[in-house]
Amino acid sequence: MIQARAFPKVLTFSGVKYYIFSAVFVGLAVVTPTVFHQFNLAGPKFLPMHIFVILAGILFGWRTGLLVGLLSPLMSYSITQMPPMAILPETVLELAVYGLAVGLLRERGFNIWGALLGAMIFGRLARLAFVLVFGLQTNFWQYLRISWPGIVLQLALIPAVLYLLQRFLFKKSETKI
């Protein structure tokens, strides 16, 4: 017997919910790094913006993930000048690919771990390709080295959040993570 899954609840461009959830996740993705910076927890180290992009894609599908991935760094930059302009284009690309990939992988039936790891790989590869194609001065390998705590945080936090959502907000018969 096939069980219906609660995740992703695929939202389409025509639904008002799509824009509401996208705005909420963009807001969270902008506010959270600002809070991290207040406690001297560097964004490139912990990648708090990535968490909400990935959650948007997992919970609501590739459209929401893509939109949140595109808008979050742009809104953050326009309000806080973070991420810096020097890395803004590659950050926008990486986060857009994260949201797109995790949503597509979930919609194609990948489990949380497969979708999460796949999105992380595709996002990083897109960032690396961007840096190589445009010959940018940013050091991709240093970025990878610095961001390990953020990767670990994503791998620990995102499945935990999804488990809690499944346990407390959705009926167990509706979900299968």
C-alpha positions in Angstrom: 0.0 0.0 0.0 1.4 3.4 -0.9 1.1 6.1 1.7 0.5 9.7 0.8 3.4 12.0 1.8 3.0 15.4 3.4 6.2 16.6 1.9 6.4 18.2 -0.5 3.1 19.9 -0.6 3.7 21.2 -4.1 2.6 24.8 -4.6 2.1 26.2 -8.0 2.5 29.7 -9.3 -1.2 30.2 -9.5 -1.9 29.7 -5.8 -1.9 32.5 -3.2 -0.3 30.1 -0.7 2.7 29.9 -2.9 3.5 33.6 -2.6 2.7 33.7 1.2 4.9 30.7 2.0 7.7 32.1 -0.3 7.5 35.5 1.5 7.7 33.9 4.9 10.7 31.7 4.0 12.5 34.6 2.3 11.9 36.7 5.5 13.3 33.9 7.7 16.3 33.5 5.4 17.0 37.2 5.7 16.5 37.6 9.4 18.3 34.5 10.6 21.7 35.4 9.2 21.3 38.9 10.7 20.8 37.3 14.1 23.8 35.0 13.6 25.9 38.0 12.8 24.8 39.7 16.0 26.4 36.9 18.0 29.5 36.9 15.8 28.5 33.6 14.1 29.7 34.2 10.6 27.2 33.5 7.8 29.8 31.7 5.6 30.6 29.4 8.4 27.1 28.4 9.5 25.1 29.1 6.3 21.8 30.0 8.0 20.2 31.3 4.8 20.6 27.9 3.2 18.5 26.2 5.8 15.3 28.1 4.8 15.9 27.7 1.1 16.3 23.9 1.6 13.2 23.7 3.8 11.1 25.7 1.3 12.1 23.3 -1.5 11.5 20.2 0.7 8.2 21.4 2.1 6.6 23.1 -0.9 8.4 21.9 -4.0 10.9 23.2 -6.5 9.0 26.4 -7.4 9.0 27.7 -3.9 12.6 26.5 -3.3 13.8 28.2 -6.5 12.0 31.5 -5.7 13.2 31.5 -2.1 16.7 30.7 -3.3 16.7 33.5 -5.8 15.1 36.2 -3.6 16.7 35.5 -0.2 20.2 36.7 -1.0 19.0 39.6 -3.1 16.6 40.8 -0.3 19.3 40.3 2.3 21.8 42.3 0.3 19.3 45.1 -0.3 18.6 45.4 3.4 21.9 44.4 5.1 24.5 44.3 2.4 25.0 40.6 3.2 26.3 38.6 1.4 28.8 41.1 0.1 28.5 42.1 -3.5 31.7 40.3 -4.4 30.0 36.9 -3.8 26.4 37.8 -4.3 26.0 36.4 -7.8 27.5 33.0 -6.9 25.5 32.9 -3.7 22.2 33.6 -5.6 23.1 30.8 -8.1 24.0 28.4 -5.4 20.9 29.0 -3.3 18.6 28.9 -6.4 20.1 25.5 -7.3 19.7 24.3 -3.7 16.0 25.2 -3.7 15.4 23.8 -7.2 17.3 20.6 -6.7 15.9 19.7 -3.3 12.4 20.3 -4.5 12.8 18.3 -7.8 14.5 15.5 -6.0 11.7 15.3 -3.4 9.0 15.5 -6.0 10.7 12.6 -7.8 10.5 10.4 -4.7 13.9 10.8 -3.2 14.0 10.5 0.6 15.0 13.5 2.8 18.7 12.4 2.9 19.0 11.8 -0.8 17.3 15.1 -1.7 19.3 17.0 0.9 22.7 15.6 -0.1 21.9 15.9 -3.8 20.9 19.5 -3.4 24.1 20.2 -1.5 26.2 18.6 -4.2 24.4 20.3 -7.1 24.4 23.7 -5.4 28.2 23.5 -4.7 28.9 22.4 -8.2 26.9 25.3 -9.6 28.8 27.7 -7.5 32.2 26.1 -8.5 31.2 26.3 -12.2 30.2 29.9 -11.9 33.5 30.8 -10.2 35.5 28.9 -12.9 33.5 30.2 -15.9 33.7 33.8 -14.8 37.3 33.6 -13.5 36.3 35.2 -10.2 38.9 35.9 -7.5 36.9 34.2 -4.8 38.5 31.0 -3.4 35.9 28.3 -3.7 38.0 25.7 -1.8 38.4 28.1 1.1 34.6 28.6 1.1 34.1 24.9 1.2 36.6 24.5 4.1 35.0 27.4 6.1 31.4 26.2 5.5 31.7 22.7 7.1 30.0 23.7 10.3 27.0 24.9 8.2 26.9 21.7 6.2 26.8 19.7 9.5 24.2 22.0 10.9 22.0 21.5 7.8 22.4 17.7 7.9 21.4 17.7 11.6 18.8 20.4 11.7 16.8 19.9 8.6 15.8 16.3 9.1 15.1 17.1 12.8 12.8 20.0 11.8 11.0 17.7 9.3 10.6 15.0 11.9 9.1 17.5 14.3 6.7 18.8 11.7 5.7 15.3 10.8 5.2 14.3 14.4 3.3 17.4 15.6 1.7 19.1 12.6 0.8 16.3 10.2 -1.0 13.0 10.7 1.4 10.1 10.7 -0.7 8.3 8.0 -0.1 11.3 5.7 3.6 11.4 6.0 6.6 9.3 5.1 9.9 11.0 5.4 
